[in-house]
């Protein structure tokens, strides 16, 4: 019985941690809103749809350096990447960008495939 009592508290802590992770930190497919970025140069995360048909700029090696993306409000912006990404990101329908807005362009420090 004492062993069972010793396991209850760690089990409850694990359950709370799983709920917190799944609520706040787990990747989601929900699209973000570019208007939430204002003029700040603080990097933030946003999920967007890659618009392959609107043009993609590549390096000589075939890596992606910029593309067009659409947010939840159908606002389309040019996404410029700090570091070239492999062309395989074009197979994704939704990506998570970490970066900030410069006028009507988005500068991404990191791109992560969500879907």
Number of C-alpha atoms within 10 A of each C-alpha: 5 6 7 8 9 10 10 11 11 11 11 11 11 12 12 11 12 13 12 12 12 11 11 9 10 9 15 14 14 13 17 18 15 23 11 11 18 11 11 11 12 10 16 15 15 20 26 26 21 22 18 14 8 11 11 18 13 16 12 7 9 12 17 21 19 22 20 21 21 21 20 14 11 12 13 19 18 19 23 19 20 13 14 18 18 14 14 10 16 17 11 14 15 24 21 23 24 19 23 23 23 13 9 11 15 22 19 22 16 16 19 14 16 16 13
